[in-house]
Amino acid sequence: MPNVGDKAPDFTLPANDGKTYALSQFKGKNHVVLVFYPGDDTPTCTKQLCDYRDGWGRFQQFEAVILGINTNDMKSHQGFAERFDFPFPLLEDKNLEVCKAYDALMLSGLLKIAKRAIFIVDKDGTIRFKHVEALPFFKRSKEELFEELKKIAS
């Protein structure tokens, strides 16, 4: 599992908006908040992503983008994003490559479901914050992430 201070593993994945995103495309431009979450349209995941949606303007003030990642299919992502009007993309990791690279699969990969985890990657591609939830019904609030982004900006 990559740790704080490590270079973040690069990846390229398709998203609900029809685009393909690579972590490296943000290098030198934006901090990236990688949000691994277990499932679309589940209670805790919905609360978490709606919280981030509601703080979108503040994330942008920190020059940060959010990339939501899980193993659900594109149809699921598209419906979820449309229902809740997320301003950030939801990426499909159907081959589990990114979840594996970040050690973000439940039960060490025995379940093909993403753990709830946050990685904040700075503009240089270095992991500056990492939090993996011990239990999937806990989540980091937007305020906690703003505090971490504030540390990176100073």
Backbone torsions as a table, in degrees:
resi	resn	phi	psi	omega
1	MET	NA	130.1	176.8
2	PRO	-66.5	147.0	-176.8
3	ASN	-120.3	170.2	176.3
4	VAL	-56.9	132.8	-178.3
5	GLY	97.9	-18.0	178.1
6	ASP	-81.7	155.4	169.6
7	LYS	-70.5	135.9	-179.1
8	ALA	-74.0	134.5	175.7
9	PRO	-60.7	129.3	179.5
10	ASP	-77.1	158.3	179.0
11	PHE	-159.4	164.5	172.6
12	THR	-137.1	125.2	-178.5
13	LEU	-139.9	150.7	174.6
14	PRO	-78.1	154.3	-177.9
15	ALA	-127.6	167.2	-178.5
16	ASN	-61.0	-23.0	-177.6
17	ASP	-87.4	6.3	178.3
18	GLY	88.3	-4.4	179.3
19	LYS	-95.8	166.7	173.0
20	THR	-114.1	134.8	-177.5
21	TYR	-117.1	137.8	172.8
22	ALA	-118.4	139.1	176.8
23	LEU	-57.2	-40.1	-176.2
24	SER	-63.7	-19.9	-179.5
25	GLN	-67.7	-16.4	-178.8
26	PHE	-96.7	-6.7	-177.1
27	LYS	-59.4	130.1	-179.4
28	GLY	80.5	-5.2	-176.2
29	LYS	-117.3	-49.4	-173.3
30	ASN	-138.2	151.3	163.8
31	HIS	-76.9	150.5	-178.5
32	VAL	-123.4	126.8	174.5
33	VAL	-100.6	106.5	176.9
34	LEU	-86.5	120.5	-177.5
35	VAL	-114.9	100.1	173.2
36	PHE	-85.7	130.1	-178.1
37	TYR	-142.3	147.5	-172.9
38	PRO	-64.2	-44.6	-173.0
39	GLY	-158.8	146.4	174.1
40	ASP	-69.2	144.4	174.2
41	ASP	62.4	24.5	173.5
42	THR	-99.8	153.6	-171.8
43	PRO	-56.6	-51.2	-176.7
44	THR	-70.1	-40.7	179.4
45	CYS	-63.8	-40.8	178.7
46	THR	-63.4	-46.1	178.3
47	LYS	-60.3	-43.8	-178.2
48	GLN	-62.2	-52.5	-175.8
49	LEU	-70.4	-32.3	174.8
50	CYS	-67.2	-35.8	175.8
51	ASP	-61.0	-44.5	179.3
52	TYR	-68.3	-39.0	175.6
53	ARG	-57.8	-44.2	-177.8
54	ASP	-68.4	-18.8	177.0
55	GLY	-104.2	13.1	-172.8
56	TRP	-53.6	-43.6	-179.8
57	GLY	-59.8	-38.6	179.7
58	ARG	-70.8	-38.9	175.5
59	PHE	-58.4	-42.6	179.8
60	GLN	-64.7	-34.3	176.7
61	GLN	-61.4	-30.2	177.5
62	PHE	-87.4	7.7	-178.0
63	GLU	57.8	41.5	-178.4
64	ALA	-115.3	143.9	170.9
65	VAL	-114.2	156.9	177.6
66	ILE	-114.5	135.1	171.8
67	LEU	-123.5	113.0	175.6
68	GLY	-84.6	135.9	-176.2
69	ILE	-136.1	130.8	167.3
70	ASN	-157.9	-172.5	-173.7
71	THR	-98.5	4.1	177.0
72	ASN	-66.4	158.1	-178.7
73	ASP	-80.0	169.3	-174.8
74	MET	-61.9	-39.5	179.4
75	LYS	-59.7	-42.5	178.0
76	SER	-62.9	-46.2	178.9
77	HIS	-59.9	-44.4	-177.2
78	GLN	-62.8	-45.3	178.7
79	GLY	-63.2	-44.3	-179.4
80	PHE	-62.7	-47.5	-178.3
81	ALA	-64.5	-39.9	179.5
82	GLU	-68.4	-42.7	-179.3
83	ARG	-59.7	-37.7	-174.1
84	PHE	-111.3	6.2	173.6
85	ASP	54.2	50.9	179.0
86	PHE	-72.2	132.1	178.8
87	PRO	-85.9	2.6	-179.1
88	PHE	-121.9	155.5	-177.0
89	PRO	-78.7	151.9	172.5
90	LEU	-110.9	120.1	-174.1
91	LEU	-98.2	141.7	-178.7
92	GLU	-97.6	117.7	177.8
93	ASP	-108.1	64.0	-173.6
94	LYS	-67.2	-26.7	178.4
95	ASN	-91.4	1.5	176.0
96	LEU	67.0	10.3	-174.4
97	GLU	-64.3	-43.6	-177.5
98	VAL	-74.4	-43.4	176.7
99	CYS	-57.8	-40.1	177.7
100	LYS	-67.4	-43.6	-178.1
101	ALA	-61.0	-31.2	-180.0
102	TYR	-101.2	9.6	-177.9
103	ASP	49.9	48.1	-175.1
104	ALA	-115.2	37.4	173.2
105	LEU	-111.7	140.0	-178.8
106	MET	-64.1	146.7	178.1
107	LEU	51.4	46.9	178.1
108	SER	53.8	33.1	176.6
109	GLY	93.8	-3.2	177.2
110	LEU	-65.4	-33.8	173.3
111	LEU	-101.4	135.1	-179.6
112	LYS	-87.0	46.6	-179.0
113	ILE	-125.9	136.5	179.8
114	ALA	-68.1	142.6	168.9
115	LYS	-72.7	163.2	171.1
116	ARG	-86.7	113.0	-176.7
117	ALA	-148.3	149.8	177.4
118	ILE	-125.7	132.7	170.6
119	PHE	-126.9	127.9	172.7
120	ILE	-105.7	121.9	-177.6
121	VAL	-108.9	127.1	-178.8
122	ASP	-78.7	177.6	-175.9
123	LYS	-63.1	-19.5	178.2
124	ASP	-88.8	-3.2	179.5
125	GLY	89.6	14.5	-179.4
126	THR	-100.3	137.3	176.8
127	ILE	-72.1	121.7	-178.0
128	ARG	-108.9	-17.0	178.5
129	PHE	-151.3	141.6	177.8
130	LYS	-145.6	132.7	173.2
131	HIS	-145.1	121.4	176.3
132	VAL	-112.5	121.8	-177.9
133	GLU	-69.6	136.1	176.5
134	ALA	-70.2	-36.1	178.0
135	LEU	-126.1	135.9	-171.8
136	PRO	-70.2	-8.4	179.0
137	PHE	-90.8	4.7	170.7
138	PHE	-99.5	155.0	-179.4
139	LYS	-151.8	157.3	175.2
140	ARG	-87.8	136.2	179.1
141	SER	-82.3	162.6	177.1
142	LYS	-60.6	-35.4	179.9
143	GLU	-61.9	-40.2	177.3
144	GLU	-62.6	-40.9	179.8
145	LEU	-69.6	-36.5	176.3
146	PHE	-60.9	-39.8	178.3
147	GLU	-61.9	-41.7	178.4
148	GLU	-67.8	-39.9	178.4
149	LEU	-66.7	-33.7	176.9
150	LYS	-61.9	-41.1	178.3
151	LYS	-62.4	-40.1	-180.0
152	ILE	-66.7	-38.2	-177.1
153	ALA	-71.8	-22.7	-176.5
154	SER	-89.6	NA	NA
